[in-house]
């Protein structure tokens, strides 16, 4: 007798035996209107920023993205932005009201619900894929994004640095940027933290259509959303929940319409409320209840739920424990294989792909092991015989597995190259100086091996195994050639990268540096001027070229480039700072002081702007004002030795030796 697949067993609902038809949910229409309105507001925000950049409105500035992932900037560097403010408010609101944001404010939920609606219109009802271990993925991603940076900075990094410096058992980790509170609620580069359009479209296909088809309604929320990793446990403590009155007759309509895969009728029967943290308060269950027995209200949270009236609803899972472990391995392997591949796959998309590949692996196992199994209307195997649709599914899945393995091989080669790359520690400033040093044999050998491995991880046309190249890969190869003083090879790689991927600021800076290694500087300056004429947004490149001209004694040319760049970007802070320093050092001192003060008005939390102001005031003989400016700098960065050196010098100029010595003791020990 054939053994039926457990994936094909329908979950019985009372509504199936009821003569009453489930009425349409009024809440779905309301929620759709809210979600679409929010998306239109997001689009308007983006359009206003684009227009402001082109017209100069608001100085090209806008509110920073209201995106929870931007909160990582706070845990890493102390940056407060709109994303952090929003995320904190959403977390606190969830702690009180439950997961309303997920159901009524998330664009990915809107995308999944829309895809689910389309599937139902096509006669396909999404089925939830239920796994115990994979449900922990969102929490793991959340901890990685928002907790691990804190543990690394304050825990692992100091320990690893000490071990690396004293025992040599491990290499000392690279230094971290200073963590200090700063505000970036306003930004001039709204799109800086978002992927490009070529990534956004596949992202929506993976996290929308594919995740709903294979993993079920809100499948990405269940197995790939890091924010849900925090929202779900917080929901357990929320007093605001879906609750039930005595009018409930267990029709099951609520469970039938729930797109969050919650067994509403079971939970309200046993506990008088919904306790599943997957509930996103969509209110569809409330809307369709034939007796209006469900409502949203306040009372005991899920962590204080009463004893079940009959028997606690037992969660139904599709996997045995050996299968759970095997699919967890498949998920992790896929995640690390595809994340960042070709420099384009972001973490959230990698999570969605990994969940889908895990499902494919499970379904392939069912085809091999079970007598019968299907995928929606498709009979993959029936009574021991694999059907045509089953062979197509197996072939497609094997192709997907092959792509994952190929991506893993590319990532492994690139990772090995990166480790060798890290051993090339010569500073870029030394390599691109007038007298570049010859690196030692060990470092040169590491650079050569890294170049070879990077090439193997590159595109097939360049002798590698990858299907596509990456501008980052070319930049690393060019740098390693430069470290070996192979500047002609570096130039060829950079020109190839620009031809393939277009002009990026990093590639143009790299090519400019390489051109300046020649005896004749003219081609380097000509190239930089040509690029900057076409790309006024390449501010870092402009600043580097200005500094190069200053070092070469080309002060007038440096002034001209700085002013020309500011004409096209009049409110750019980096260019304003550079012009202020130029004026203070080589031009009109009073104008330089005024410009420095203007930069401080724009960004009052930069200690080195106050330091620059203090030095300019010292040059003007205004020591009292210089001291006040330096105290502002020290208030912002009290542990910076260089600032204490400068303060000591200013105090000595005023004859206040005792005070000067106290600052000198906290300085570098070198005269400023």
MARPA-607366 format. One record per residue (C-alpha): z, x, y; residue number from 1; residue in three letters. Coordinates in steps of 0.02 Angstrom, whole numbers, plus 32768, in hexadecimal, padded with zeros to 4 digits. Layout:
     w     u     v  pos  code
     Z     X     Y  NUM   ALA
...
//
This chain:
     w     u     v  pos  code
  8000  8000  8000    1   UNK
  7FD1  804D  80A8    2   UNK
  805D  8082  811A    3   UNK
  804D  8037  81C8    4   UNK
  8060  80AA  825C    5   UNK
  8100  808F  82BD    6   UNK
  809A  809F  835B    7   UNK
  803D  8000  8329    8   UNK
  80D7  7F94  8311    9   UNK
  80E9  7F17  839F   10   UNK
  8192  7EFF  83EE   11   UNK
  81C0  7E47  83DC   12   UNK
  81E7  7DE8  847A   13   UNK
  822A  7D38  8483   14   UNK
  81A1  7D0A  84FC   15   UNK
  811E  7D1E  8474   16   UNK
  8167  7C88  841B   17   UNK
  817F  7C24  84BA   18   UNK
  810A  7B9A  84EE   19   UNK
  8122  7BC6  85A4   20   UNK
  80A3  7C38  85F8   21   UNK
  80E4  7CCA  865C   22   UNK
  80C4  7C9E  8711   23   UNK
  8076  7D1F  8787   24   UNK
  80F1  7D8D  87E3   25   UNK
  8100  7D6A  889D   26   UNK
  8158  7E10  88B0   27   UNK
  80C0  7E72  8876   28   UNK
  805A  7E36  890A   29   UNK
  80E6  7E5C  8985   30   UNK
  8101  7F08  893B   31   UNK
  8047  7F2E  8940   32   UNK
  8043  7F02  89F9   33   UNK
  80D8  7F73  8A1C   34   UNK
  8090  8004  89B8   35   UNK
  7FE3  7FF5  8A08   36   UNK
  8033  7FED  8AB4   37   UNK
  8093  808C  8A91   38   UNK
  7FF5  80E4  8A55   39   UNK
  7F98  80AC  8AF1   40   UNK
  8025  80F3  8B5B   41   UNK
  8015  8198  8AFE   42   UNK
  7F59  819A  8B1C   43   UNK
  7F74  8172  8BD4   44   UNK
  7FEF  8203  8BDF   45   UNK
  7F6C  8278  8B97   46   UNK
  7EE1  8236  8C07   47   UNK
  7F4B  8249  8CA4   48   UNK
  7F70  82FD  8C76   49   UNK
  7EB8  8324  8C59   50   UNK
  7E89  82D4  8CFF   51   UNK
  7F16  832E  8D5A   52   UNK
  7ED8  83D6  8D18   53   UNK
  7E29  83B4  8D56   54   UNK
  7E56  8369  8DFD   55   UNK
  7EF5  83C9  8E25   56   UNK
  7F62  832D  8E2A   57   UNK
  8019  8356  8E13   58   UNK
  7FE7  840D  8E07   59   UNK
  7FA3  83ED  8D57   60   UNK
  8053  83C7  8D1C   61   UNK
  8091  8335  8CB4   62   UNK
  8124  8300  8C4A   63   UNK
  812E  836B  8BAE   64   UNK
  80FB  8314  8B0B   65   UNK
  8174  8290  8ACC   66   UNK
  8166  82DB  8A1E   67   UNK
  81FE  82FB  89AD   68   UNK
  81B5  839D  8968   69   UNK
  81C2  83EA  8A16   70   UNK
  827F  83E5  89FC   71   UNK
  8269  8485  8997   72   UNK
  8258  84E2  8A3C   73   UNK
  830E  84B7  8A60   74   UNK
  8357  84F7  89BD   75   UNK
  82EB  8594  89C7   76   UNK
  82F4  85C1  8A80   77   UNK
  8360  8540  8AD9   78   UNK
  82CF  84E5  8B2B   79   UNK
  82F3  8432  8B5F   80   UNK
  8255  83C8  8B62   81   UNK
  8227  8311  8B5B   82   UNK
  8213  831A  8A9E   83   UNK
  82C8  8353  8A8B   84   UNK
  830B  82CC  8AFE   85   UNK
  82A9  8247  8AA1   86   UNK
  82DC  8287  89F5   87   UNK
  8395  828B  8A23   88   UNK
  838B  81D9  8A67   89   UNK
  832F  81A0  89C9   90   UNK
  83B2  81F0  8958   91   UNK
  8443  81A2  89B7   92   UNK
  83ED  80F9  89B9   93   UNK
  83D0  8104  88FD   94   UNK
  8488  8128  88E4   95   UNK
  84B0  8080  8935   96   UNK
  841A  800E  891E   97   UNK
  83C4  8057  8884   98   UNK
  8312  8098  886F   99   UNK
  82BF  8031  88F7  100   UNK
  825D  80C4  893D  101   UNK
  8204  80E1  8897  102   UNK
  81CA  802E  8888  103   UNK
  81A4  8007  893E  104   UNK
  817B  80AC  8993  105   UNK
  812A  8128  891B  106   UNK
  806D  8142  8925  107   UNK
  8067  8180  8870  108   UNK
  80BD  80E0  8835  109   UNK
  803C  807D  8898  110   UNK
  7FB1  80E0  8844  111   UNK
  7FF9  80C4  8796  112   UNK
  8016  800A  87B4  113   UNK
  7F64  7FF8  87F4  114   UNK
  7F20  8052  875B  115   UNK
  7F8B  7FE4  86EB  116   UNK
  7F49  7F49  8743  117   UNK
  7E96  7F84  8729  118   UNK
  7EB7  7FA5  8671  119   UNK
  7EFD  7EF6  865A  120   UNK
  7E62  7EAF  86AE  121   UNK
  7DFE  7F0D  862B  122   UNK
  7E67  7EC4  859F  123   UNK
  7ED2  7F5F  8583  124   UNK
  7F8E  7F4C  8592  125   UNK
  7FE0  7FF8  85AB  126   UNK
  805B  8024  8522  127   UNK
  80F1  8091  8545  128   UNK
  80FB  8135  84E6  129   UNK
  81B5  814C  84C3  130   UNK
  81FF  81F9  84A8  131   UNK
  82B4  8232  84B5  132   UNK
  829B  82E9  84E5  133   UNK
  8207  82D4  8559  134   UNK
  826D  825A  85C2  135   UNK
  82D5  82F2  85F5  136   UNK
  823D  8345  8645  137   UNK
  8252  82F3  86F1  138   UNK
  8307  8330  86FB  139   UNK
  82D1  83DE  86C5  140   UNK
  8249  83E3  874A  141   UNK
  82C3  83A4  87CE  142   UNK
  8342  842B  87A2  143   UNK
  82B8  84AE  87A6  144   UNK
  827A  8477  8850  145   UNK
  831D  8457  88AB  146   UNK
  83AC  84AB  884D  147   UNK
  8363  8548  8800  148   UNK
  8336  8594  88AB  149   UNK
  83ED  8586  88DC  150   UNK
  8429  85D2  8838  151   UNK
  83A8  865D  8846  152   UNK
  83D4  868A  88F9  153   UNK
  8491  8684  88EE  154   UNK
  84A8  86AB  8836  155   UNK
  8421  8706  87D7  156   UNK
  83D1  876A  8865  157   UNK
  846E  87C7  889C  158   UNK
  849D  87EC  87E7  159   UNK
  83ED  8828  87BA  160   UNK
  83E4  8891  8857  161   UNK
  8488  88E7  882E  162   UNK
  8459  8904  8777  163   UNK
  83AD  8945  87A7  164   UNK
  83F5  89BC  8828  165   UNK
  8481  8A01  87BC  166   UNK
  844C  89FC  8705  167   UNK
  8390  89F3  8707  168   UNK
  8392  8977  8676  169   UNK
  8326  8901  86DA  170   UNK
  82BA  8915  8774  171   UNK
  830F  88DF  8814  172   UNK
  82C2  883A  884F  173   UNK
  8264  8835  88F4  174   UNK
  82C7  880C  898F  175   UNK
  82D2  8757  89C5  176   UNK
  82B4  8710  8A72  177   UNK
  8354  86F3  8AD2  178   UNK
  839D  8645  8AB8  179   UNK
  83C7  85F8  8B5F  180   UNK
  83C4  8548  8BA1  181   UNK
  832A  8524  8C08  182   UNK
  82C8  848A  8C38  183   UNK
  8212  8466  8C11  184   UNK
  8211  83AB  8C30  185   UNK
  8173  83CA  8C95  186   UNK
  80E0  842C  8C4F  187   UNK
  8033  8465  8C84  188   UNK
  7FF4  8471  8BD0  189   UNK
  8011  83C9  8B80  190   UNK
  7FAA  83F1  8AE4  191   UNK
  7FF7  849B  8ABF  192   UNK
  805E  8461  8A2A  193   UNK
  7FDC  83EB  89DF  194   UNK
  7F50  8415  8965  195   UNK
  7E9A  8404  8996  196   UNK
  7E2C  836E  8977  197   UNK
  7DE0  83BE  88DC  198   UNK
  7E8F  83C0  8890  199   UNK
  7EC6  8317  88D3  200   UNK
  7E3D  82B6  8878  201   UNK
  7E63  82FD  87C9  202   UNK
  7F1C  82E9  87F1  203   UNK
  7F04  822E  880C  204   UNK
  7E9C  8222  876D  205   UNK
  7F21  827A  8706  206   UNK
  7FBE  822F  8752  207   UNK
  7F6F  8185  8769  208   UNK
  7EEE  814C  86EA  209   UNK
  7F0E  81C7  865C  210   UNK
  7FCC  81C1  8662  211   UNK
  7FCE  8103  8662  212   UNK
  7F4D  80F8  85D5  213   UNK
  7FA4  8174  8562  214   UNK
  805B  816E  8597  215   UNK
  806B  80BA  85D2  216   UNK
  8092  8064  8676  217   UNK
  80E9  80DF  86EB  218   UNK
  80CF  8164  8666  219   UNK
  80CB  81EE  86E7  220   UNK
  8170  81B0  8730  221   UNK
  81BD  81B8  8683  222   UNK
  8180  8264  864E  223   UNK
  8145  82C4  86E6  224   UNK
  8199  8293  878A  225   UNK
  8220  830E  87C3  226   UNK
  8263  8298  8847  227   UNK
  8285  8217  87C1  228   UNK
  82EE  82A0  876F  229   UNK
  836B  8283  87FC  230   UNK
  834C  81CB  8820  231   UNK
  836A  8194  876B  232   UNK
  841A  81DC  8757  233   UNK
  844B  81A5  8806  234   UNK
  8414  80F4  87DC  235   UNK
  849C  80F1  8756  236   UNK
  851E  80F2  87E3  237   UNK
  84C7  8072  8853  238   UNK
  8523  7FCB  8867  239   UNK
  847F  7F78  8898  240   UNK
  8428  7F3A  87F8  241   UNK
  83C5  7EAE  87A9  242   UNK
  8447  7E31  876B  243   UNK
  8445  7D8B  870E  244   UNK
  8495  7CE0  871B  245   UNK
  84C6  7C69  8690  246   UNK
  841D  7C11  869F  247   UNK
  83C5  7C97  8637  248   UNK
  8378  7C51  8598  249   UNK
  8330  7CF6  8557  250   UNK
  827B  7CC5  8575  251   UNK
  8248  7D7C  857A  252   UNK
  81D3  7D61  860E  253   UNK
  8232  7DE9  866C  254   UNK
  8211  7E6D  85E8  255   UNK
  815C  7E37  85D5  256   UNK
  8133  7E5C  868C  257   UNK
  819E  7EF7  86A5  258   UNK
  812F  7F8C  86CD  259   UNK
  81C3  8003  86C0  260   UNK
  81D0  7FE9  8603  261   UNK
  827F  7F9E  8610  262   UNK
  82B8  7F1F  858E  263   UNK
  8301  7EAE  8613  264   UNK
  832C  7E17  85A7  265   UNK
  8390  7E83  852D  266   UNK
  83F3  7EDC  85B3  267   UNK
  8420  7E43  861A  268   UNK
  8455  7DE9  857B  269   UNK
  84CC  7E73  8548  270   UNK
  850A  7EB5  85F0  271   UNK
  84E1  7E30  8670  272   UNK
  8476  7EAC  86CE  273   UNK
  83EA  7F2B  86B7  274   UNK
  8434  7FD5  868E  275   UNK
  8397  8039  8666  276   UNK
  8382  80C1  86EC  277   UNK
  82C6  80AB  86DB  278   UNK
  82D2  8006  873A  279   UNK
  8278  801D  87E1  280   UNK
  82AC  7F77  882D  281   UNK
  81FA  7F36  8833  282   UNK
  8245  7E85  8826  283   UNK
  81B9  7E45  87B5  284   UNK
  823C  7E0E  8738  285   UNK
  8299  7DAC  87BE  286   UNK
  81F8  7D5A  87F8  287   UNK
  81BA  7D1D  874D  288   UNK
  825F  7CE0  8704  289   UNK
  823E  7C28  86DA  290   UNK
  82F4  7BF9  86FD  291   UNK
  830A  7C6A  8796  292   UNK
  839B  7CB8  8737  293   UNK
  837C  7D6B  8771  294   UNK
  83A9  7DAF  881B  295   UNK
  83CA  7E53  8874  296   UNK
  8480  7E65  88A3  297   UNK
  8517  7ED6  88AD  298   UNK
  859F  7EF0  882D  299   UNK
  85D8  7F71  87AD  300   UNK
  855B  8001  8797  301   UNK
  850D  802E  86F0  302   UNK
  858E  80B6  86CF  303   UNK
  8611  802B  86CD  304   UNK
  85AF  7FAE  8667  305   UNK
  8618  7F3D  85F7  306   UNK
  8617  7F41  853B  307   UNK
  857C  7EEA  84F5  308   UNK
  8596  7E33  84CC  309   UNK
  8540  7E43  8424  310   UNK
  84F6  7EED  83FC  311   UNK
  84B9  7F73  8471  312   UNK
  83FA  7F72  847B  313   UNK
  83BC  8004  8414  314   UNK
  8335  806A  846A  315   UNK
  8293  8073  8408  316   UNK
  823C  811C  83FE  317   UNK
  8193  814A  83B6  318   UNK
  81C5  81F5  8374  319   UNK
  8234  823B  82ED  320   UNK
  82A2  82CE  831F  321   UNK
  822E  8351  82D2  322   UNK
  819F  8301  8333  323   UNK
  8209  8301  83D1  324   UNK
  8227  83BC  83C2  325   UNK
  8171  83E1  8398  326   UNK
  812F  837C  842B  327   UNK
  81AE  83CC  84A1  328   UNK
  8165  8475  846F  329   UNK
  80B4  8432  848B  330   UNK
  80E8  83EE  8534  331   UNK
  8137  8491  856F  332   UNK
  80A8  84FA  852D  333   UNK
  8028  848D  8585  334   UNK
  808C  8488  8626  335   UNK
  8097  8545  8634  336   UNK
  7FE2  855A  85FC  337   UNK
  7F95  84EA  8681  338   UNK
  800D  84F8  8712  339   UNK
  7FBA  855F  879B  340   UNK
  7F1F  8581  8733  341   UNK
  7E91  85BC  87A4  342   UNK
  7F0C  85AA  8833  343   UNK
  7EF4  84EE  883D  344   UNK
  7F60  848A  87C2  345   UNK
  8006  845C  8817  346   UNK
  80A8  8443  87B8  347   UNK
  80A7  8385  87B9  348   UNK
  7FF5  837E  8778  349   UNK
  8022  83FC  86F1  350   UNK
  80B0  8388  86BC  351   UNK
  8038  82F6  86AE  352   UNK
  7FBB  835B  8649  353   UNK
  8045  839A  85D6  354   UNK
  8082  82EA  85B3  355   UNK
  7FD3  82AE  8589  356   UNK
  7FB1  8344  8517  357   UNK
  8056  8323  84BD  358   UNK
  801F  826F  849F  359   UNK
  7F76  82AA  845D  360   UNK
  7FCE  8320  83E4  361   UNK
  803D  8293  83A6  362   UNK
  7FAB  821C  838E  363   UNK
  7F48  82A2  8330  364   UNK
  7FDE  82B8  82BE  365   UNK
  7FDE  81FD  829E  366   UNK
  7F26  81FF  8272  367   UNK
  7F43  828A  81F4  368   UNK
  7FE4  8245  81A9  369   UNK
  7FE0  8188  81B2  370   UNK
  7F72  8112  8150  371   UNK
  7F47  80AD  81EB  372   UNK
  7F58  80C8  82A5  373   UNK
  7F02  808D  8342  374   UNK
  7EF9  80AA  83FD  375   UNK
  7EF3  8002  8455  376   UNK
  7E58  7FA9  8411  377   UNK
  7E15  8046  83BE  378   UNK
  7E33  8056  8302  379   UNK
  7E48  8111  82ED  380   UNK
  7E74  8108  8234  381   UNK
  7E7C  8073  81BF  382   UNK
  7EB9  806F  810B  383   UNK
  7EAB  812A  80F6  384   UNK
  7DFE  813D  8143  385   UNK
  7DE2  818D  81ED  386   UNK
  7D6E  811E  8252  387   UNK
  7CE6  815A  82C8  388   UNK
  7D59  813F  835C  389   UNK
  7DDA  81A9  8303  390   UNK
  7D61  823A  82F0  391   UNK
  7D34  822C  83A8  392   UNK
  7DED  822C  83D6  393   UNK
  7E0F  82C4  8367  394   UNK
  7D7A  8323  83AD  395   UNK
  7DAC  82FB  8460  396   UNK
  7E60  832C  843F  397   UNK
  7E2D  83D0  83EE  398   UNK
  7DC2  83F6  8486  399   UNK
  7E59  83D4  84F5  400   UNK
  7EC8  8443  848A  401   UNK
  7E43  84CB  8493  402   UNK
  7E41  84C2  8551  403   UNK
  7EFE  84CF  8554  404   UNK
  7EFD  8567  84E2  405   UNK
  7E73  85B6  854B  406   UNK
  7EDA  8597  85E9  407   UNK
  7F70  85E5  8594  408   UNK
  7F0B  8681  856B  409   UNK
  7ECE  868E  861F  410   UNK
  7F80  8679  8660  411   UNK
  7FC3  86FA  85E5  412   UNK
  7F44  877C  861E  413   UNK
  7F65  8756  86D5  414   UNK
  8021  8760  86B8  415   UNK
  8012  880B  8664  416   UNK
  7FA6  8846  86F5  417   UNK
  8025  8804  8773  418   UNK
  80B1  8867  8721  419   UNK
  804A  8906  8730  420   UNK
  801B  88D4  87E1  421   UNK
  80D4  88C9  880E  422   UNK
  80E6  8981  87DF  423   UNK
  806E  89B0  886B  424   UNK
  80F0  89B6  88F4  425   UNK
  8097  8A1F  8978  426   UNK
  809F  89C3  8A21  427   UNK
  7FFD  8978  8A63  428   UNK
  8022  89C6  8B0C  429   UNK
  801A  8A73  8ABE  430   UNK
  7F79  8A53  8A5E  431   UNK
  7F1E  8A10  8AF7  432   UNK
  7F62  8A94  8B6E  433   UNK
  7EFE  8B24  8BB7  434   UNK
  7F40  8B97  8B2D  435   UNK
  7F54  8B30  8A8D  436   UNK
  7FBE  8B85  8A07  437   UNK
  7F84  8BAB  8956  438   UNK
  7FF2  8B45  88E1  439   UNK
  803F  8B9A  884A  440   UNK
  7FEA  8B99  87A0  441   UNK
  805C  8B15  8753  442   UNK
  803C  8A9C  87E1  443   UNK
  7F82  8AC0  87E0  444   UNK
  7F7B  8AA0  8725  445   UNK
  7FDA  89FB  873A  446   UNK
  7F5F  89C7  87C1  447   UNK
  7EC9  89F1  8753  448   UNK
  7F0F  8990  86BE  449   UNK
  7F3A  88FD  872E  450   UNK
  7E88  88FA  8771  451   UNK
  7E44  88F5  86C0  452   UNK
  7EB8  8868  868B  453   UNK
  7E95  8805  8729  454   UNK
  7DDB  8816  8703  455   UNK
  7DF7  87D8  8651  456   UNK
  7E52  8740  8698  457   UNK
  7DC3  8725  8712  458   UNK
  7D1F  86C5  8700  459   UNK
  7CA7  86E5  8671  460   UNK
  7C21  8725  86E7  461   UNK
  7C95  87B3  871C  462   UNK
  7CBE  87E8  866B  463   UNK
  7D53  8774  8655  464   UNK
  7D79  86DD  85EB  465   UNK
  7DA0  865B  8670  466   UNK
  7D2E  85CB  86A0  467   UNK
  7D4B  85E7  8759  468   UNK
  7D8C  8669  87D0  469   UNK
  7E19  8664  884C  470   UNK
  7E1F  86AA  88FD  471   UNK
  7ECF  86E8  88DC  472   UNK
  7E90  874A  8845  473   UNK
  7E0A  879F  88AD  474   UNK
  7E88  87CA  8935  475   UNK
  7EFA  881E  88B7  476   UNK
  7E6A  8883  886C  477   UNK
  7E33  88B8  891A  478   UNK
  7EE4  88EF  8946  479   UNK
  7EF5  8955  88A7  480   UNK
  7E4F  89AB  88C9  481   UNK
  7E8F  89D1  8978  482   UNK
  7F31  8A18  8933  483   UNK
  7EC6  8A8F  88CC  484   UNK
  7E64  8AB7  896C  485   UNK
  7DC8  8A69  891F  486   UNK
  7D9A  8A13  89C1  487   UNK
  7CE2  89F8  8997  488   UNK
  7D14  8998  88FA  489   UNK
  7D93  8935  895E  490   UNK
  7D10  8907  89DE  491   UNK
  7C97  88CC  8957  492   UNK
  7D1C  885E  8906  493   UNK
  7D4E  8811  89AD  494   UNK
  7C9B  87EC  89E0  495   UNK
  7C7E  879C  8936  496   UNK
  7D1B  8732  894B  497   UNK
  7CE5  86F7  89F8  498   UNK
  7C37  86CD  89B7  499   UNK
  7C82  8667  8928  500   UNK
  7D17  8613  8976  501   UNK
  7CF3  8616  8A30  502   UNK
  7D4F  866E  8ABA  503   UNK
  7E0C  8663  8AAB  504   UNK
  7E80  86BC  8B22  505   UNK
  7EC4  872B  8A98  506   UNK
  7E18  8763  8A5C  507   UNK
  7DDC  8784  8B0E  508   UNK
  7E78  87E8  8B37  509   UNK
  7E5E  884D  8A98  510   UNK
  7DA8  8874  8AC0  511   UNK
  7DD5  88A1  8B73  512   UNK
  7E58  891C  8B35  513   UNK
  7DDE  896C  8ABB  514   UNK
  7D59  8980  8B41  515   UNK
  7DD7  89D8  8BB0  516   UNK
  7DF0  8A5F  8B2D  517   UNK
  7D47  8AA8  8B5D  518   UNK
  7D39  8B33  8BDD  519   UNK
  7CE1  8ABC  8C53  520   UNK
  7D52  8A2B  8C85  521   UNK
  7CC6  89CC  8CDB  522   UNK
  7C8C  8967  8C42  523   UNK
  7D3E  8930  8C21  524   UNK
  7D59  88F2  8CD3  525   UNK
  7CAD  88A1  8CD8  526   UNK
  7CCF  8845  8C35  527   UNK
  7D7A  880A  8C71  528   UNK
  7D35  87CD  8D18  529   UNK
  7CAB  876E  8CBE  530   UNK
  7D24  871A  8C46  531   UNK
  7DA1  86ED  8CCF  532   UNK
  7D16  86A2  8D39  533   UNK
  7CF1  862A  8CA9  534   UNK
  7DA4  8611  8C6F  535   UNK
  7E1E  8603  8D01  536   UNK
  7E9D  85C0  8C84  537   UNK
  7EAA  866E  8C34  538   UNK
  7F3E  8697  8CA2  539   UNK
  7F8D  8718  8C2D  540   UNK
  7EE8  8777  8C29  541   UNK
  7EDC  8772  8CE6  542   UNK
  7F8D  87B5  8CF5  543   UNK
  7F69  8843  8C7B  544   UNK
  7ECA  8876  8CD9  545   UNK
  7F28  8871  8D7E  546   UNK
  7FAE  88E4  8D38  547   UNK
  7F29  8959  8CF1  548   UNK
  7ED9  8967  8D9D  549   UNK
  7F82  898A  8DEC  550   UNK
  7FA1  8A18  8D71  551   UNK
  7EF4  8A5D  8D98  552   UNK
  7F1B  8A5B  8E52  553   UNK
  7E9D  89D0  8E72  554   UNK
  7F15  896E  8EE0  555   UNK
  7E92  8914  8F48  556   UNK
  7E37  88DB  8EAB  557   UNK
  7EDD  88A0  8E61  558   UNK
  7F01  883A  8EFE  559   UNK
  7E52  87F2  8EFB  560   UNK
  7E5B  87BB  8E45  561   UNK
  7F08  8770  8E5B  562   UNK
  7ED5  870C  8EF5  563   UNK
  7E32  86D7  8EA4  564   UNK
  7E90  8697  8E0C  565   UNK
  7F0E  863B  8E78  566   UNK
  7E83  85E4  8ED7  567   UNK
  7E50  8592  8E34  568   UNK
  7F02  8577  8DF4  569   UNK
  7F6B  856A  8E93  570   UNK
  800C  8533  8E3D  571   UNK
  800B  85AC  8DAB  572   UNK
  80B7  85FB  8DA2  573   UNK
  8081  869D  8D4C  574   UNK
  7FFD  86C1  8DD0  575   UNK
  8074  8696  8E5D  576   UNK
  80F3  870F  8E16  577   UNK
  8071  8798  8E07  578   UNK
  8035  8780  8EBA  579   UNK
  80E8  877E  8EFB  580   UNK
  810A  8825  8EA6  581   UNK
  8067  886D  8EE7  582   UNK
  8091  8839  8F98  583   UNK
  8143  887A  8F8C  584   UNK
  810B  8923  8F47  585   UNK
  8063  8944  8F99  586   UNK
  8044  88C0  901D  587   UNK
  80A6  8857  9098  588   UNK
  815E  8863  9065  589   UNK
  8193  87C5  90C1  590   UNK
  8104  8764  9072  591   UNK
  8137  87A9  8FC8  592   UNK
  81EB  8770  8FE1  593   UNK
  81AF  86C2  9014  594   UNK
  8141  86B7  8F79  595   UNK
  81D0  86ED  8F07  596   UNK
  823D  8664  8F53  597   UNK
  81B1  85E8  8F32  598   UNK
  81AB  8619  8E79  599   UNK
  8268  8600  8E71  600   UNK
  8253  8551  8EBA  601   UNK
  81DA  852B  8E2C  602   UNK
  8246  857C  8DA4  603   UNK
  82F9  8597  8DDB  604   UNK
  8333  85D1  8D2F  605   UNK
  82D4  8675  8D25  606   UNK
  8351  8704  8D40  607   UNK
  82C8  8786  8D57  608   UNK
  8281  8725  8DEA  609   UNK
  8329  873A  8E40  610   UNK
  8326  87F1  8E0D  611   UNK
  827A  8806  8E5D  612   UNK
  82BA  87AF  8EF9  613   UNK
  8351  8823  8F00  614   UNK
  82E4  88BF  8EF3  615   UNK
  8270  8880  8F7C  616   UNK
  8305  885A  8FEC  617   UNK
  834A  8908  8FCC  618   UNK
  82A3  894F  9002  619   UNK
  82B1  88E5  90A0  620   UNK
  8361  8927  90BF  621   UNK
  83B3  887C  90A8  622   UNK
  843A  88B4  9030  623   UNK
  84AE  881E  903F  624   UNK
  8421  87A8  9012  625   UNK
  83EC  881D  8F86  626   UNK
  849C  8818  8F3E  627   UNK
  849D  875A  8F43  628   UNK
  83F6  8753  8EE9  629   UNK
  8433  87CC  8E64  630   UNK
  84CF  8763  8E48  631   UNK
  845E  86CE  8E27  632   UNK
  8400  8736  8DA7  633   UNK
  84A1  876B  8D51  634   UNK
  84DF  86B7  8D4E  635   UNK
  8445  868B  8CE8  636   UNK
  8448  8725  8C78  637   UNK
  84F7  8773  8C7D  638   UNK
  84D7  87E2  8BE5  639   UNK
  8437  8836  8C23  640   UNK
  845E  88F1  8C3C  641   UNK
  83CC  890F  8CB3  642   UNK
  840D  888E  8D2C  643   UNK
  84B7  88E1  8D2E  644   UNK
  8461  8988  8D54  645   UNK
  8409  893A  8DE9  646   UNK
  84A9  88E8  8E27  647   UNK
  8506  898D  8E1A  648   UNK
  8480  89E1  8E83  649   UNK
  8488  895A  8F0A  650   UNK
  8545  8965  8F12  651   UNK
  853E  8A23  8F21  652   UNK
  84C7  8A12  8FB3  653   UNK
  854F  89AC  9008  654   UNK
  85D5  8A2C  8FE0  655   UNK
  862F  89BC  8F64  656   UNK
  8642  8A3E  8EDC  657   UNK
  86CD  89EB  8E78  658   UNK
  866C  894A  8E63  659   UNK
  85D0  89AD  8E3C  660   UNK
  8624  8A09  8DAE  661   UNK
  865A  8967  8D5A  662   UNK
  85A4  8930  8D53  663   UNK
  8567  89DD  8D22  664   UNK
  85DB  89D6  8C8B  665   UNK
  857D  893C  8C4F  666   UNK
  84D2  8986  8C75  667   UNK
  845D  89F6  8C13  668   UNK
  84AF  8A95  8C51  669   UNK
  8410  8ACB  8CA9  670   UNK
  83F9  8ACB  8D63  671   UNK
  838D  8A3A  8D9E  672   UNK
//
